[in-house]
Amino acid sequence: MTALQSNLLEIHTPQGREEAWRFTPLKRLAGMHDGTAVASLLDSLKLTGALPSGVSFEKVEAEAFTMSNDAIVQRIRAFSGSVQRLTVSQNTEINEPIHFSRSMRDLQSVEFARVQIVLEPNSKATVIFENSGDLRLGEDLEIRVGAGAHLTFISLQEWGSSSVHAAHHHAVVERDGTFNSIVVTVGGSLVRLLPTVEFAGSGASTELLGVYFATEGQFFEHRMFVDHLVPQAKSRVNYKGALAGQDAHTVWIGDVFIRAAAEGTDTYELNRNLLLSDGARADSVPNLEIETGEIVGAGHASTTGRFDDEQLFYLMSRGISSADARRLVVRGFFTEIVSQIKDQVIEDRIMARIDDELAKAGAING
């Protein structure tokens, strides 16, 4: 028996009864969770353009920042001994976004990808991952934001209809560091993303924003976890989703854990879902676990509903057709978050993709 086979035997295979997997259709994961996947190292993540001064991107020997109990992450780490690491040097401020993209087609195997983003102390950067094409991808992404550093990470899932994407995006944020993320999911057969944040120093903050739009047969799951381990840290979570079509299914889980030592915590999480047709299902579960009463504030909210009839009536009373009125309402619903990308080309492309999906689903017709 090889060392790899021995490691895989120690990994717990999800059965679907566990809390972390109870919503996920395991049979659609292409074998990533149970070791039956035909795994490969495609290294499909490619840099777009040149690296700025003070930034490096190289393949290095793998050394995990933190342990993980996620079965897919464990299998990725057992399979690969190397990691692609992006590093922004100390005191370096990058004014233009650093772009990466995946745009290939390979449904014969599963890519197991290990990526790390490191911002050294007092650095600042925006990093964008653009995913398109048709791919089966298991992704282990680790992020370390150094003391006083500021990272904006944008992850765009614009997959083709056959893609399967399961990923854990874990950020460790040190003293006075800031980590902001924007996640967009508008394509794929199954997408399961786990954006998690661990505060490692006081004064740290995070803002997790996301939008997702699921149509017939698509399954999108976004499962957040923010771990307030230290005092005086701040977190905000705001995800918005829309669904249209038979068996469109989205899952949003928001977990915030305020530990006994995390006095002065300020946190709030929000999830809103818009159901555009019958036959769609949105599961939304916000959770707060609080071990200390010495906090600034902690709250959560979740709503799921249909078109606002008053908004539609207002627009239609001004000569706007029913289809255009519905399209405008959906655009307005998403604009709050999409506009935070701060890249007009990407924003226009995302909204055009949403318009196309709306039209295909027939959700803009009265």
DOLUM-715119 format. One line per field, with one value per residue (C-alpha): x negated, y negated, z. Coordinates in steps of 0.001 Angstrom, whole numbers, always signed. Layout:
N
c1 <- c(X:...)
c2 <- c(Y:...)
c3 <- c(Z:...)
! end
This chain:
366
c1 <- c(+0:-1364:-1542:+1168:+3488:+2807:+3681:+6902:+8012:+7925:+10275:+13901:+16166:+19349:+22592:+24950:+26229:+23553:+24546:+21882:+23197:+26914:+27983:+25325:+26268:+23183:+23748:+23174:+19724:+17839:+16294:+14375:+15707:+15279:+11979:+13446:+12570:+10022:+7791:+5278:+3059:+4169:+2913:+5658:+5300:+3407:+2151:+3649:+1027:-2252:-2910:-3425:-6672:-6758:-4493:-5480:-3542:-5289:-4808:-6280:-6301:-2953:-2663:+873:+1685:+4339:+5777:+9070:+11720:+13361:+13153:+12520:+9763:+8150:+8174:+6692:+3869:+3218:+3015:+760:-2525:-2816:-874:-668:-1459:-834:-2795:-2540:-5640:-5614:-4660:-3687:-490:+836:+3206:+4533:+6221:+4184:+6202:+6228:+8499:+9584:+11213:+10727:+12903:+12118:+14872:+12845:+10993:+11130:+8552:+7322:+5935:+4000:+3553:+2332:+2516:+189:+250:-2712:-2334:-1096:-539:+2585:+3987:+7077:+7023:+9606:+10229:+12407:+13761:+15396:+15573:+16548:+14402:+14584:+12620:+11756:+10101:+8194:+7510:+5728:+5322:+3138:+3589:+669:+760:+2113:+2572:+5681:+6909:+9973:+10584:+13130:+14173:+16340:+18071:+19263:+19048:+20610:+23627:+21674:+19131:+18756:+16846:+16228:+13962:+12847:+11629:+10096:+8652:+6531:+6549:+3906:+3861:+5465:+5720:+8699:+10072:+12978:+14381:+16973:+18286:+20410:+21973:+23983:+23021:+22293:+24202:+23098:+21099:+20273:+18176:+17029:+15741:+14376:+12485:+10350:+9320:+5768:+5299:+7352:+8494:+9007:+12091:+13818:+16691:+18051:+20340:+21934:+24556:+25847:+28455:+29622:+31812:+33332:+31486:+28599:+27400:+25424:+24293:+22453:+21487:+19869:+18033:+16497:+14460:+14088:+11227:+9783:+11075:+12076:+12734:+15518:+17367:+20133:+21783:+24266:+25324:+28159:+29602:+32266:+33768:+35846:+36786:+37718:+35383:+33209:+31792:+29615:+28244:+26815:+25393:+24015:+22187:+20563:+18766:+17920:+15569:+15185:+12011:+13586:+14783:+15698:+16890:+19085:+20826:+23899:+24916:+27689:+29065:+31874:+33403:+35731:+37904:+38800:+40780:+42418:+40336:+37307:+36043:+33882:+32529:+31150:+29760:+28091:+26443:+24809:+22909:+21882:+19703:+19317:+21769:+19093:+19680:+20521:+23250:+24263:+27196:+28481:+31399:+32711:+35563:+37010:+39793:+41132:+41290:+42355:+45736:+45492:+42173:+43549:+46717:+44663:+42503:+45353:+47451:+44711:+44983:+42391:+43387:+43875:+40749:+38555:+39979:+39087:+35615:+35083:+36223:+33765:+30958:+31704:+31711:+28170:+26649:+25863:+23264:+22187:+21287:+18702:+16521:+15411:+14672:+17205:+16348:+16870:+19981:+21581:+20688:+22206:+25428:+25652:+25234:+28051:+30256:+29565:+30349:+33569:+34650:+33781:+35753:+38736:+38717:+39141:+42530:+45630)
c2 <- c(+0:-3425:-6381:-8114:-5107:-4980:-8676:-8233:-5388:-7783:-10293:-10104:-9678:-11774:-9812:-12785:-12546:-14869:-18495:-19752:-17538:-17134:-19368:-18324:-15784:-13589:-11583:-14749:-15487:-13435:-11285:-14131:-13274:-9494:-8875:-7525:-10625:-10247:-12990:-15044:-18090:-20194:-23496:-25225:-28460:-30892:-34405:-36984:-39594:-40329:-40273:-43684:-44490:-43068:-40121:-36499:-33472:-30126:-26450:-25542:-22590:-22420:-23555:-24061:-27184:-25349:-21870:-21012:-18401:-18799:-15466:-17014:-19281:-16313:-14305:-17239:-17550:-13816:-13866:-16864:-17755:-21179:-24428:-27475:-30439:-34115:-36422:-40199:-41553:-43551:-47246:-46742:-48339:-47063:-49533:-47317:-43931:-40767:-38556:-34767:-32648:-29102:-28617:-25027:-21993:-18645:-16431:-13195:-13804:-15986:-18704:-18825:-22341:-23791:-27567:-30012:-33797:-35528:-39228:-40130:-42848:-46278:-45239:-45792:-44034:-42909:-39381:-38107:-34452:-34029:-30505:-29559:-26593:-23089:-21541:-19258:-21123:-20413:-23535:-24103:-27842:-29210:-32926:-34659:-38390:-39761:-42440:-45696:-44180:-44551:-41957:-42049:-38630:-38213:-34724:-34438:-31139:-31615:-27917:-25994:-23818:-20609:-21921:-20600:-22851:-22100:-24539:-25667:-29288:-29784:-33116:-33762:-37473:-38838:-41961:-45023:-43114:-43399:-40630:-41349:-38813:-38885:-35549:-35327:-32024:-32100:-28860:-25183:-22006:-21832:-24461:-24037:-26840:-27175:-30708:-30719:-33290:-32890:-35996:-35724:-39232:-42037:-44853:-42471:-42732:-40916:-41528:-38529:-39437:-37129:-36663:-33484:-32712:-29127:-27828:-24464:-21547:-23591:-23160:-25990:-25816:-28573:-27708:-30512:-30241:-33205:-32328:-35221:-33927:-37290:-40597:-43659:-42048:-42891:-40797:-41442:-38848:-39707:-37139:-37453:-34699:-34223:-31008:-30138:-26792:-23286:-21782:-24863:-24542:-26879:-26484:-29265:-28502:-31343:-30351:-32892:-31674:-34285:-32664:-33562:-35559:-37595:-40600:-43653:-41580:-43323:-40981:-40766:-38322:-38629:-36343:-37242:-34967:-35791:-32955:-33680:-30539:-27459:-24336:-26139:-25704:-27981:-26776:-29515:-28854:-31673:-30646:-32510:-30888:-33343:-32548:-36091:-38914:-41594:-42399:-45451:-43642:-40378:-39687:-37842:-37870:-35692:-36308:-34367:-35762:-36436:-39541:-42691:-43465:-47125:-47513:-45806:-47942:-51134:-50309:-49075:-52160:-54166:-52307:-49608:-46149:-43297:-41471:-44571:-45434:-41982:-42224:-45613:-44309:-41405:-43704:-46067:-43148:-42150:-45560:-46373:-43601:-43300:-47008:-46339:-44475:-47897:-46595:-47762:-45069:-42281:-43892:-44242:-40650:-39308:-41244:-40146:-36525:-36985:-38519:-35509:-33029:-34884:-34704:-31001:-30221:-32215:-34065:-37524:-36806:-37471)
c3 <- c(+0:-955:+1440:-597:-291:+3453:+3835:+1896:+4150:+7105:+5469:+6536:+3538:+3860:+3808:+3521:+7086:+8479:+9087:+6677:+3856:+4508:+1617:-917:-3635:-3168:-6344:-8390:-6886:-9502:-6771:-5124:-1681:-1636:-3410:-6672:-8702:-11491:-10137:-12109:-11724:-14667:-13220:-15183:-13186:-15394:-14759:-17115:-17949:-16209:-12480:-10873:-9117:-5600:-6485:-7139:-8363:-8193:-7473:-4092:-1747:-2:+3581:+4824:+6849:+8863:+9246:+7550:+8308:+4894:+3063:-352:+963:+2690:-538:-2467:+57:+44:-3752:-4251:-2579:-4190:-4188:-6460:-4229:-4954:-2635:-2298:-575:+2628:+2272:-1393:-2662:-6001:-7649:-10454:-9885:-10349:-12700:-12963:-15129:-15842:-19243:-20336:-20977:-19346:-18015:-18130:-14861:-11753:-11220:-7635:-7225:-4288:-4268:-1642:-1544:+909:+1659:+3771:+6450:+5339:+1718:-359:-3435:-5314:-6753:-9244:-10159:-13275:-13838:-17127:-19499:-18366:-15672:-12660:-10026:-6408:-5008:-1775:-1518:+1537:+2181:+4732:+5274:+7274:+9945:+8546:+5066:+2890:+385:-1834:-3374:-6197:-7300:-10417:-11236:-14822:-15620:-18456:-17775:-17034:-14530:-10988:-8587:-4905:-3067:+360:+491:+3936:+5058:+8147:+8993:+11326:+13512:+11856:+8580:+6236:+4058:+1718:-714:-3476:-4768:-7920:-8996:-12216:-13932:-13462:-12743:-9107:-7232:-3532:-2042:+1561:+2253:+5821:+7868:+10976:+12911:+14248:+15652:+17181:+14932:+11999:+9799:+6965:+4559:+2662:-226:-2764:-5448:-7055:-9706:-10205:-13018:-13898:-12316:-10915:-7342:-5704:-2081:-212:+3330:+5368:+8675:+10517:+13585:+16040:+18187:+19256:+20681:+18683:+15283:+12834:+10251:+7756:+5503:+2747:+125:-2379:-4555:-7188:-8514:-11577:-13078:-12014:-9410:-9143:-5639:-3597:-85:+2041:+5483:+7594:+10780:+13090:+16217:+18866:+21347:+25001:+24327:+21494:+23490:+21435:+18453:+15884:+13434:+11220:+8475:+5904:+3204:+796:-1843:-4712:-6074:-9687:-10536:-9101:-8645:-7185:-3622:-1474:+1875:+4127:+7608:+9578:+12846:+15724:+18577:+21293:+24298:+25656:+26292:+26025:+22353:+20263:+18383:+16731:+14478:+11448:+9034:+6243:+3806:+865:-1309:-4775:-6945:-5155:-6756:-5783:-7595:-10691:-10629:-10255:-13273:-15447:-14633:-16331:-19598:-18967:-20209:-17767:-18999:-18770:-15355:-14038:-15513:-13866:-10482:-10659:-11803:-8929:-6501:-7506:-8254:-4620:-4551:-8203:-8232:-5518:-8038:-9317:-12824:-15388:-17926:-15393:-13916:-17357:-18224:-14994:-15461:-19115:-17991:-15465:-18182:-20442:-17677:-16883:-20508:-20832:-17679:-18876:-15554:-17040:-18499:-16466)
! end
